Amino acid sequence: MNGLLARTTNFWKRPRVRIVFWAALTGLAMGVSGLGLPLEDGMRNMRWWSRMHSSDKQVVVVQQDDRTLDELGAIDVTHGNDADMLRRLFAAGARDVYFARSFAKRGSVSDDLKLVDVLRAHPGRVYLGATPGDDVGKGNYAGALPLKEFRKYAGPVSILVRHRPLNLNVQLTYSSDSAVGRIPSLSAKLAGVTNNSDDLFFPDFSISAASVPTLSYIDVMRDNFDQSKVRGKDVLIAPAATSLNDVHRIPGQNITAPGAFFHLIGAETLKRGIPRDYGWFAPFLLVMIVIATGLGRGRMLDVYRFTGLVAVLGAAPFVLDYFGIQVEVIPALAVALVAVIRMRNLDRVEVAGETNAGSGLPSVQALRSSGDLSSRILVSLKIRNYGAIIGSFAEHVEAQLAKEIVRRIRISDESVLIYHEGGMFVWLSSIRSSFDLFENLEGLHRIVQNGIQVGGIDIDLSFNCGIDSEFDRPLSSRVASAMQAAEEAVRNDELVYQHDARKHEAQWEISLLTSLDRAIDNGEVWVAYQPKLELKSNRICGAEALVRWTHPERGPISPDKFIRIAEEFHRIERITRFVINDAVRVAVDLERHGYELTMSVNISAQLLRNPGLPGMISEILATHGLSPNRLILEITETDRLDRSSRTFQMLQRLVQSGLRLSIDDFGTGNATIDYLRYLPASEVKIDKTFVSSMEGRKDDLLLVQSIIEMAHSLDRVVVAEGVETAQVLEMLTGMKCDLVQGYYISRPVPFRDFLDFVSGRRARLIG
């Protein structure tokens, strides 16, 4: 089982397998999310444009155009006008008449009766449009049906249209649900197709809308038209006036036309055969098969194969369109593109990294790219004076020097494959015992000390070695450890240094701890201040003091890390004293500038068990002359605060001395209303994880609201952390939260920047 697990792990760590995986994930994401739909529709429109052809002219469109409304002197036609229209069309020999508009609202009584009379005279030959109406959010549902008295003689047809992203295309339904059951779509009824599913289809927009025969509504009303145009044909009456808001761009065609043309073209599409839509998954799967089957063939998916793949993906939809088959190829193209680009980059890296140009040996990069596991010890040998040796020769001798080094390594470690990079030589030793390997490397050192002759010149070499024997890690990770161990050997002047991840971490933490006092003294550790805004007055009323450490070599060190280490080794008191002293000094300095603000400082639960804490704080307050009620001590309820009498007495002592307590990160632990009643805290700080996610998570919004109400019921001041947007600030204001802090107000900044911020804000308020 372990062997199978190891082989499976190794398989998934192969770079080409990972490339195929990420390419597949990209294609799946595009297919499922629909991100590629605009591109898909753009390609579809181009295909339609390229094979544009004329309509079969079996349907005539009568347009209720701007001229019609102008000559009628109306903003819309009436049901009485429609009745007159129907009489003239049927008198001219029209077969059936379809209205691409709603008849859900009543007209005048006389007009409605007039229309009913005409419909009764021609039962089953008129079809009236049904629209979404007020049920537009219900999907494929025609909520606005024609009036009941109209439906008695005329059939309802759905004129619902699904617009695609960016309005680049449309799809039509075969039928829609309604209050009277399934009703056919206008296009399906016009084509004589029965299909009661919710499926959608693309109209074939290669049928030119400009070739459809049209008449003006006003001309037909006045008998001013050629009756032969409608004799024996279906007639589609379309709202076409600008004011009726039903004019759209026809996909694939450089024209605009009434929405009724979607249904007319859809009907002509259905007459030629039911379209079949196989979506995106079939092309995606085909491309995945092509890519995956090339995994074992070395360099794969070259330019020619990729070009052929793209050509097939581009041409296939064009050919399939002629047979009424639709496919989506963008997810498949995304797979091919990601796979090819990544594969080509990998090929270039592998070609460049397989061989060291100077020595002719395999490059260390080959090991760095390997996800394989190995039960052999990895050795890294560093030539200390390698650069000086190579640079001292006028001609190129790197290959000769490397050859001599390899020959000596193989004296006792035969047949090993040695990798080279700069002054580093790396190999997987065939010697299984660490003790035997150490002896072997000592013997190698004695051999090399005798010197190496290159180009007739004796060269003195000096080297150090690092080894890694953590067999459960891939070679790509171990090679860095072995090379780092060799560097450690050089620094410590040891012949061999063995990498140990746990030892390195412990050494780092110990060095971090021992340098903490020095860091405080020389200014590496400093205090940042984040303002607290009072919502009622819209003024800065205080700040939280936050410790920071900027290491000269490692840069900013996370407070979570060095505070955890300080607590673990009982050195938190020094940091706390430093922060409180700086916060109190700053509060006094602010007072001299005319700002009477409170200062909040985090107190570790560990310190609450230190009897010297009240005295330390009192001493600092007295030194700077600050009133105790201006200092707020923040304790974290997630620290499993000890409720023993000793801890409770400490809290009482702090409060009795005039200090104020705040419960920090409230909501992340197990605090209840009893917890709030138990602690002598005057302030509650809601954890930022709940505040920052209020906009998108209703449960967090309700939690924040309940905390505010609960705290206010106990006369506690509420502070919300993590305010990062104006929307969250507005929501907290509505909840009557007292104070807020977060990046939207200000990030934690050095004191001088904090003073500038407070001064600038007051100036804006006064101005």
C-alpha positions in Angstrom: 0.0 0.0 0.0 2.8 2.4 0.9 4.5 1.6 -2.4 1.4 2.3 -4.4 0.9 5.6 -2.4 4.5 6.6 -3.2 4.1 5.8 -6.9 0.9 7.8 -7.0 2.5 10.7 -5.2 5.5 10.6 -7.6 3.2 10.5 -10.6 1.3 13.6 -9.5 4.6 15.4 -8.8 5.8 15.0 -12.4 5.9 18.5 -14.0 4.0 17.4 -17.2 1.3 15.7 -15.2 0.8 18.9 -13.2 0.7 21.0 -16.4 -2.0 18.7 -17.8 -3.9 19.0 -14.5 -3.8 22.8 -14.4 -4.7 23.0 -18.1 -7.7 20.7 -17.4 -8.7 22.8 -14.4 -8.5 26.0 -16.5 -10.8 24.5 -19.2 -13.2 23.1 -16.6 -13.4 26.5 -14.9 -14.1 28.3 -18.1 -16.7 25.7 -19.1 -18.5 25.6 -15.8 -18.3 29.4 -15.1 -19.1 30.5 -18.7 -16.2 32.9 -18.7 -15.6 32.1 -22.4 -19.1 32.6 -23.6 -18.5 36.1 -25.0 -15.6 34.7 -27.1 -17.7 31.8 -28.1 -20.5 34.0 -29.2 -18.1 36.2 -31.1 -16.7 33.2 -33.0 -20.3 32.0 -33.7 -21.3 35.4 -35.1 -18.2 35.3 -37.4 -19.3 31.9 -38.7 -22.8 33.1 -39.4 -21.6 36.2 -41.1 -19.3 34.1 -43.4 -22.1 32.0 -44.7 -24.9 34.6 -44.9 -27.9 33.6 -47.1 -31.4 34.7 -47.9 -34.5 33.9 -46.0 -37.1 31.4 -47.5 -39.5 34.4 -47.6 -42.4 32.3 -46.3 -43.2 34.7 -43.5 -44.0 38.4 -43.9 -43.2 40.8 -41.1 -45.7 43.7 -40.6 -43.9 46.4 -38.7 -45.5 48.7 -36.2 -42.9 51.3 -37.1 -42.3 55.0 -36.3 -44.3 56.1 -39.4 -47.3 54.1 -38.2 -47.4 55.8 -34.8 -46.7 59.2 -36.4 -49.7 58.9 -38.8 -51.9 57.5 -36.1 -50.9 60.3 -33.8 -50.5 57.7 -30.9 -47.8 56.3 -28.7 -48.9 52.8 -29.5 -51.5 50.9 -31.6 -54.8 49.8 -30.0 -56.6 46.5 -29.9 -59.1 48.1 -32.3 -56.2 48.9 -34.7 -55.1 45.2 -34.4 -58.7 44.1 -35.2 -58.7 46.2 -38.3 -55.3 44.8 -39.2 -56.5 41.2 -38.9 -59.6 41.8 -41.1 -57.4 43.2 -43.9 -54.8 40.4 -43.6 -57.3 37.6 -43.7 -59.2 39.4 -46.5 -55.9 39.4 -48.5 -55.5 35.7 -48.0 -53.0 35.5 -45.1 -52.7 32.0 -43.6 -52.0 32.6 -39.9 -51.1 35.7 -38.0 -48.7 36.0 -35.1 -48.2 38.9 -32.7 -44.7 39.3 -31.2 -46.1 41.5 -28.4 -48.0 41.2 -25.1 -51.8 41.2 -24.9 -51.9 40.9 -21.1 -53.4 44.4 -20.5 -56.9 45.6 -21.4 -57.6 48.3 -23.9 -60.8 50.2 -24.1 -64.0 48.1 -23.8 -65.0 48.8 -27.4 -61.5 48.0 -28.8 -61.3 44.7 -26.8 -64.8 43.7 -28.0 -63.8 44.6 -31.6 -60.7 42.3 -31.3 -62.7 39.5 -29.8 -65.1 39.6 -32.7 -62.3 39.3 -35.2 -60.7 36.4 -33.3 -64.0 34.6 -33.0 -64.4 34.9 -36.8 -61.0 33.3 -37.4 -60.6 30.8 -34.5 -57.2 29.1 -34.2 -55.6 31.3 -36.8 -54.2 34.1 -34.6 -51.4 33.7 -32.0 -50.8 36.3 -29.3 -47.5 36.8 -27.5 -46.9 35.9 -23.8 -44.1 37.7 -21.9 -42.3 37.2 -18.5 -44.3 40.0 -17.0 -43.8 40.3 -13.2 -42.5 36.8 -13.0 -39.3 37.7 -14.9 -37.2 36.1 -12.1 -38.8 32.6 -12.6 -36.7 31.6 -15.6 -38.5 30.1 -18.5 -42.0 31.2 -17.3 -44.4 33.3 -19.3 -46.3 35.1 -16.6 -48.0 37.7 -18.7 -50.5 35.7 -20.8 -53.0 37.2 -23.2 -56.4 38.1 -21.7 -58.7 35.2 -21.1 -61.3 36.4 -23.5 -58.6 36.6 -26.2 -57.3 33.1 -25.4 -60.7 31.6 -26.1 -60.1 32.0 -29.8 -56.4 32.8 -30.1 -53.4 30.7 -29.0 -50.8 32.0 -26.6 -47.1 31.7 -27.7 -44.1 32.5 -25.6 -41.9 35.3 -26.9 -39.2 34.9 -24.2 -35.7 35.5 -25.4 -32.5 34.6 -23.4 -29.8 37.2 -24.1 -26.3 35.9 -23.8 -23.4 37.7 -22.0 -22.7 41.2 -23.4 -25.7 40.8 -25.6 -23.5 39.2 -28.3 -26.1 36.5 -29.0 -29.5 35.1 -28.1 -31.1 31.7 -27.5 -34.8 30.8 -27.8 -36.9 28.2 -26.0 -39.1 25.5 -27.6 -41.8 26.1 -25.0 -42.4 27.9 -21.7 -44.3 27.2 -18.6 -47.3 29.4 -17.7 -50.3 29.6 -15.5 -52.3 27.6 -18.1 -49.5 24.9 -18.5 -46.9 24.6 -21.2 -47.3 26.9 -24.2 -45.2 26.7 -27.4 -42.7 29.4 -28.3 -43.5 31.7 -31.2 -40.7 30.2 -33.3 -41.7 26.6 -32.5 -45.4 27.3 -33.4 -44.4 29.1 -36.5 -42.3 26.1 -37.6 -44.9 23.5 -36.6 -42.5 21.9 -34.0 -43.8 20.4 -30.8 -41.3 20.2 -28.0 -42.4 20.7 -24.4 -38.9 20.8 -22.8 -37.1 23.8 -21.3 -34.2 23.3 -23.7 -32.8 26.3 -25.6 -31.5 26.6 -29.1 -29.5 29.1 -31.2 -31.4 30.6 -34.2 -29.3 30.3 -37.3 -28.4 33.9 -37.8 -26.7 33.1 -41.2 -30.3 33.7 -42.4 -30.2 37.3 -43.5 -32.8 39.5 -41.6 -32.5 42.0 -44.4 -33.9 39.5 -46.9 -37.2 39.0 -44.9 -40.2 40.6 -46.7 -41.7 43.4 -44.7 -44.7 45.7 -44.7 -45.7 48.8 -42.7 -48.6 48.4 -40.3 -50.1 51.7 -41.4 -50.0 50.7 -45.0 -51.9 47.4 -44.3 -54.5 49.3 -42.2 -55.2 51.6 -45.1 -55.2 48.8 -47.7 -52.2 50.5 -49.3 -50.2 47.3 -49.9 -49.7 44.5 -52.5 -52.0 41.7 -51.2 -50.1 39.1 -53.1 -47.3 39.5 -50.7 -49.3 38.0 -47.9 -51.5 35.6 -49.8 -51.0 32.0 -48.5 -48.2 33.1 -46.1 -47.9 33.5 -42.4 -47.7 37.0 -41.1 -45.7 38.2 -38.1 -46.7 41.5 -36.5 -43.7 43.2 -34.8 -43.3 46.3 -32.6 -40.7 48.2 -34.6 -41.1 51.8 -33.4 -38.2 53.2 -31.5 -40.5 54.2 -28.6 -41.6 50.6 -28.2 -38.1 49.5 -27.1 -38.0 46.2 -29.1 -35.2 46.9 -31.6 -32.0 44.9 -31.3 -28.8 44.1 -33.0 -29.0 40.9 -35.0 -26.0 38.6 -34.2 -23.6 38.1 -37.0 -25.3 40.8 -39.1 -24.5 44.5 -39.3 -28.1 45.6 -38.8 -30.7 46.2 -36.1 -34.2 44.8 -36.3 -37.3 44.2 -34.2 -37.1 41.4 -31.7 -39.7 39.5 -33.7 -36.9 38.7 -36.2 -35.2 36.5 -33.6 -38.4 34.3 -33.6 -38.8 34.4 -37.4 -35.2 33.3 -37.9 -35.6 30.7 -35.1 -38.7 29.3 -36.9 -36.8 29.0 -40.2 -34.0 27.3 -38.3 -36.4 24.7 -36.8 -38.0 24.1 -40.2 -34.7 22.8 -41.5 -34.3 20.4 -38.5 -34.0 20.4 -34.7 -30.6 21.9 -33.8 -28.4 19.8 -31.6 -26.1 21.5 -29.0 -23.3 19.4 -27.5 -21.9 22.2 -25.4 -18.3 22.5 -24.4 -17.5 19.2 -22.7 -17.1 17.1 -25.9 -14.4 19.3 -27.5 -12.8 19.7 -24.0 -12.6 15.9 -23.6 -11.2 15.5 -27.1 -8.4 17.9 -26.5 -7.7 16.4 -23.1 -7.3 13.0 -24.7 -4.9 14.4 -27.4 -2.8 16.1 -24.7 -2.8 13.3 -22.2 -1.9 10.6 -24.7 1.3 12.5 -25.5 2.6 12.4 -21.9 4.9 9.4 -22.4 6.4 10.6 -25.7 9.0 12.9 -24.5 8.7 16.5 -25.8 5.1 16.8 -26.8 2.6 19.3 -28.3 5.1 20.9 -30.6 4.2 23.9 -32.8 2.9 21.8 -35.6 0.7 19.7 -33.4 -0.7 22.7 -31.7 -1.4 24.5 -35.0 -3.2 21.4 -36.2 -5.2 21.2 -33.0 -6.2 24.8 -33.2 -7.2 24.4 -36.8 -9.4 21.5 -36.0 -11.1 23.3 -33.1 -11.6 26.4 -35.4 -12.9 24.5 -38.4 -15.1 21.9 -36.7 -17.8 24.3 -35.5 -18.0 25.8 -39.0 -18.6 22.4 -40.6 -21.0 21.3 -37.9 -23.1 24.5 -38.3 -24.2 23.1 -41.7 -25.6 20.1 -40.0 -27.4 22.1 -37.3 -24.9 21.0 -34.6 -23.5 23.5 -32.1 -20.4 23.1 -30.0 -18.4 25.4 -27.8 -14.6 25.3 -28.2 -13.2 28.1 -26.0 -12.7 25.8 -23.0 -10.9 23.3 -25.2 -8.8 26.1 -26.8 -8.0 27.3 -23.2 -6.8 23.8 -22.3 -4.6 23.6 -25.5 -3.2 27.1 -25.0 -2.3 26.6 -21.3 -0.8 23.1 -21.9 1.2 24.2 -25.0 2.6 27.4 -23.4 3.5 25.6 -20.2 4.9 22.5 -22.0 7.0 24.7 -24.4 8.4 26.6 -21.4 9.1 23.4 -19.6 10.9 22.0 -22.7 13.1 25.1 -22.9 13.9 24.9 -19.2 14.7 21.2 -19.4 16.9 21.6 -22.5 18.7 24.5 -20.9 18.9 22.8 -17.5 19.9 19.3 -18.5 23.5 20.0 -19.0 25.9 22.4 -17.4 27.5 24.4 -20.3 30.8 24.8 -18.6 31.5 21.3 -17.3 29.4 19.1 -19.6 27.9 17.4 -16.4 24.2 17.1 -15.8 22.8 20.3 -14.3 21.6 20.5 -10.7 18.4 22.0 -12.2 17.4 18.5 -13.2 17.2 17.5 -9.5 15.4 20.7 -8.7 12.7 19.8 -11.2 12.3 16.2 -9.9 9.4 15.3 -7.8 10.8 11.7 -7.2 11.5 10.3 -3.8 14.8 8.5 -3.1 16.1 6.4 -0.2 19.7 7.5 -0.9 21.6 10.2 0.9 22.0 13.4 -1.1 25.4 15.0 -1.0 26.4 18.5 -1.9 30.1 19.3 -2.2 31.1 23.0 -2.4 34.5 24.0 -3.8 35.4 27.1 -1.7 37.8 28.6 -4.2 36.1 27.5 -7.4 35.5 30.9 -8.9 39.1 32.0 -8.2 40.4 28.9 -9.8 38.3 29.2 -13.0 39.1 32.9 -13.3 42.9 32.4 -13.0 43.1 30.5 -16.2 43.3 32.3 -19.5 41.7 29.4 -21.4 38.5 27.6 -20.4 39.4 24.7 -18.0 36.1 24.2 -16.2 35.4 20.9 -17.9 38.9 19.6 -17.1 38.6 20.6 -13.4 35.1 19.1 -13.2 36.3 15.8 -14.8 39.1 15.5 -12.1 36.7 16.2 -9.3 34.2 13.6 -10.6 37.0 11.0 -11.0 38.0 11.4 -7.3 34.4 11.3 -6.0 33.9 8.0 -7.9 37.0 6.3 -6.4 34.9 5.1 -3.4 31.4 6.0 -4.6 31.4 4.2 -8.0 29.0 4.9 -10.8 27.1 7.8 -9.1 25.6 10.4 -11.4 27.1 13.8 -10.4 25.3 17.1 -11.1 27.1 20.4 -11.3 26.2 24.1 -10.8 28.9 26.7 -10.2 31.1 25.5 -7.3 28.6 22.9 -6.2 28.7 19.2 -7.1 25.7 17.1 -6.0 25.0 13.4 -6.1 22.9 10.7 -4.6 25.4 8.5 -2.8 25.3 4.7 -3.1 26.7 4.6 0.4 23.7 3.8 2.7 25.2 4.5 6.1 25.7 8.1 7.3 28.7 7.0 9.3 30.3 5.3 6.3 29.5 8.3 4.2 31.2 10.7 6.7 34.3 8.5 6.6 34.2 8.4 2.8 34.0 12.2 2.6 37.0 12.5 5.0 39.0 10.2 2.7 38.0 12.3 -0.3 39.2 15.4 1.5 42.6 13.8 2.1 42.9 12.8 -1.5 42.0 16.3 -2.8 44.4 17.9 -0.3 47.2 16.4 -2.4 46.1 18.7 -5.2 44.7 18.3 -8.7 46.6 18.9 -11.9 44.8 20.8 -14.6 46.4 21.9 -17.8 49.9 21.0 -16.4 49.3 23.2 -13.3 48.8 21.9 -9.8 45.7 23.3 -8.1 45.0 23.3 -4.4 41.3 22.6 -3.6 39.3 23.2 -0.5 35.8 21.9 -0.1 33.0 21.4 2.5 30.0 19.1 2.2 26.3 19.2 3.1 24.1 16.1 3.3 20.4 15.5 3.4 18.8 12.2 4.5 15.2 13.1 4.8 13.9 10.4 2.4 10.2 11.3 2.7 10.8 14.6 0.9 11.1 14.9 -2.9 14.4 15.6 -4.5 13.3 19.0 -5.6 13.1 20.0 -1.9 16.1 18.0 -0.7 18.6 19.5 -3.1 18.1 23.0 -1.6 18.6 21.6 1.9 21.8 19.8 1.0 23.2 22.9 -0.7 22.2 25.0 2.2 23.9 22.5 4.6 27.1 22.8 2.5 27.0 26.6 2.9 26.5 26.1 6.7 29.6 23.8 6.7 31.6 26.6 5.0 30.4 29.2 7.6 31.1 26.9 10.5 34.4 25.6 9.1 33.2 22.0 9.3 33.9 19.3 6.7 30.4 17.9 6.7 27.1 19.4 7.9 23.9 17.5 8.0 20.6 19.2 7.2 17.9 18.9 9.9 14.7 20.9 9.4 13.7 20.7 13.0 17.1 21.7 14.2 17.1 24.7 11.9 13.7 25.9 13.1 14.8 25.5 16.7 18.0 27.4 16.1 16.1 30.2 14.4 13.7 30.5 17.3 16.5 30.5 19.8 18.4 33.1 17.8 15.2 35.2 17.5 14.8 35.1 21.3 18.4 36.0 22.1 18.3 38.9 19.7 15.0 40.3 21.0 16.5 42.5 23.7 19.1 43.9 21.4 16.4 44.5 18.8 14.4 46.5 21.3 17.4 48.6 22.3 18.6 49.4 18.8 15.2 50.4 17.4 14.4 47.3 15.3 11.3 46.8 17.5 8.9 49.7 17.4 5.3 50.6 18.0 2.7 51.3 15.3 -0.6 53.1 16.1 -3.9 52.4 14.6 -6.6 55.1 15.2 -10.0 54.3 16.7 -12.9 56.4 15.3 -15.9 57.3 17.4 -18.9 57.0 15.0 -21.3 59.3 16.9 -18.9 62.3 16.8 -16.9 61.2 13.7 -13.7 62.0 15.6 -10.5 60.0 16.5 -10.9 59.2 20.1 -8.0 56.7 20.7 -5.5 54.3 19.2 -4.3 50.8 19.5 -0.5 50.3 20.1 0.8 47.4 18.1 4.4 46.0 18.3 6.4 45.6 15.1 9.8 44.1 14.4 11.8 45.0 11.3 14.8 42.6 11.2 17.8 44.0 9.3 18.3 40.7 7.4 14.9 39.0 7.4 12.8 42.1 7.1 9.4 42.4 8.9 8.8 39.5 11.3 5.3 38.5 12.1 4.2 39.6 15.5 2.3 36.3 15.9 5.7 34.5 15.6 7.9 36.5 17.9 5.2 37.1 20.5 4.5 33.4 20.6 8.2 32.6 21.1 8.4 35.3 23.8 5.5 33.8 25.6 6.8 30.3 25.3 10.2 31.4 26.8 8.6 33.8 29.4 10.0 36.9 27.8 6.7 38.6 27.1 7.1 41.1 30.0 10.0 42.9 28.3 8.0 43.5 25.1 4.9 44.5 27.0 6.8 47.0 29.1 8.3 48.5 26.0 4.9 48.8 24.2 3.1 50.3 27.3 6.0 52.8 27.9 5.9 53.9 24.3 2.0 54.1 24.2 1.9 56.2 27.4 4.7 58.5 26.2 2.8 59.0 22.9 -0.4 59.7 24.8 1.3 62.5 26.7 2.9 63.8 23.6 -0.5 63.9 21.9 -2.0 65.8 24.8 0.7 68.5 24.3 -0.6 68.8 20.7 -4.1 69.2 22.0 -5.4 65.6 21.5 -6.7 63.8 24.6 -6.8 60.2 23.3 -7.0 56.8 24.9 -4.3 54.2 24.3 -5.0 50.5 24.0 -2.3 47.9 24.6 -2.6 44.1 24.3 -1.8 42.1 27.5 -0.9 38.5 27.3 -2.9 36.1 29.6 0.5 34.9 30.9 1.1 38.4 32.3 -2.2 38.4 34.2 -0.7 35.8 36.5 2.3 38.0 37.2 1.8 39.9 40.5 4.2 42.6 39.3 2.0 43.7 36.4 0.1 46.5 38.3 3.3 47.9 39.7 5.0 48.0 36.3 2.1 49.8 34.7 1.7 52.3 37.7 5.5 53.1 37.4 5.2 53.9 33.7 2.1 56.1 34.2 3.8 58.0 37.0 7.0 58.5 35.0 5.2 60.2 32.2 2.3 61.7 34.2 -0.6 60.1 32.4 -4.0 59.4 34.1 -4.7 55.6 34.4 -8.2 56.0 32.7 -6.5 56.9 29.5 -4.9 53.4 29.2 -7.0 50.4 28.0 -5.6 46.9 28.5 -6.9 44.5 25.9 -7.2 40.8 26.9 -8.1 38.1 24.4 -10.9 35.7 25.3 -9.4 33.1 23.0 -6.4 32.8 25.4 -8.5 30.6 27.7 -8.4 33.2 30.4 -8.0 31.6 33.8 -11.1 32.3 35.9 -9.4 31.3 39.1 -9.6 33.7 42.0 -6.0 34.8 41.5 -6.6 35.9 37.9 -9.9 37.6 38.8 -8.2 39.4 41.7 -5.6 40.7 39.2 -8.3 42.1 36.9 -10.0 43.7 39.8 -6.7 45.3 41.0 -6.1 46.7 37.5 -9.6 48.2 37.3 -9.4 49.6 40.8 -6.2 51.3 40.0 -8.1 53.3 37.4 -7.2 51.3 34.3 -9.8 50.1 31.8 -10.2 46.6 30.4 -11.2 45.5 26.9 -12.1 42.0 25.7 -10.2 41.6 22.4 -11.2 39.4 19.4 -14.6 38.8 20.9 -16.6 36.1 19.1 -13.7 33.8 18.2 -13.7 31.9 21.5 -16.4 30.6 23.9 -17.5 33.9 25.5 -21.1 34.3 26.5 -23.1 36.9 28.3 -22.0 35.4 31.6 -18.4 35.9 30.5 -19.1 39.6 29.9 -20.9 39.9 33.3 -18.0 38.1 35.0 -15.2 40.2 33.7 -14.8 43.9 34.9 -14.3 45.1 31.3 -15.8 48.3 30.0 -15.1 47.6 26.3 -15.8 44.7 23.9 -13.8 44.4 20.6 -15.5 42.4 17.9 -13.0 40.2 16.0 -12.2 41.5 12.5 -13.0 38.1 10.8 -16.7 38.7 11.4 -16.7 42.4 10.7 -14.8 42.2 7.4 -17.1 39.5 6.0 -20.4 41.2 7.0 -21.1 42.4 3.4 -21.2 38.9 2.0 -22.2 36.7 4.9 -25.6 37.1 6.5 -24.7 34.9 9.5 -21.7 37.2 10.3 -23.9 40.2 10.0 -26.4 38.8 12.5 -23.5 37.8 14.8 -22.1 41.3 14.9 -25.5 42.8 15.4 -26.2 40.4 18.4 -22.8 41.1 20.0 -23.5 44.9 19.8 -26.9 44.5 21.3 -25.7 42.1 24.0 -22.7 44.4 25.0 -24.9 47.5 25.0 -27.4 45.7 27.3 -24.5 45.4 29.8 -23.4 49.0 29.3 -20.2 48.0 27.5 -18.6 50.1 24.8 -18.3 48.2 21.5 -15.4 48.5 19.1 -15.5 46.8 15.6 -12.1 45.8 14.2 -11.4 45.1 10.5 -13.4 47.9 8.9 -12.1 47.9 5.4 -14.9 49.4 3.2 -17.3 52.3 3.4 -20.2 49.8 3.2 -19.1 48.1 6.4 -18.7 51.4 8.1 -22.2 52.4 7.1 -23.6 49.1 8.3 -21.9 49.5 11.7 -23.2 53.0 12.0 -26.7 51.7 11.5 -26.2 49.1 14.2 -25.1 51.9 16.6 -21.7 50.5 17.1 -19.6 52.9 19.3 -16.1 52.8 17.8 -14.4 51.3 14.8 -10.8 50.7 13.5 -9.5 49.2 10.4 -7.7 49.8 7.1 -10.6 52.0 5.8 -9.8 54.4 8.6 -6.1 53.9 8.6 -3.5 51.2 8.7 -1.2 50.9 11.8 1.5 53.6 11.3 4.5 55.1 13.1 3.7 57.8 15.6 4.6 60.8 13.4 2.3 59.5 10.6 -0.4 58.9 13.2 -0.1 62.5 14.4 -0.2 63.8 10.8 -3.4 61.7 10.2 -5.1 63.0 13.3 -4.2 66.6 12.6 -5.3 66.4 9.0 -8.6 64.8 9.9 -9.3 67.6 12.5 -8.4 70.2 9.9 -10.9 68.7 7.4 -13.7 68.6 10.1 -13.0 72.2 11.1 -12.8 73.3 7.4 
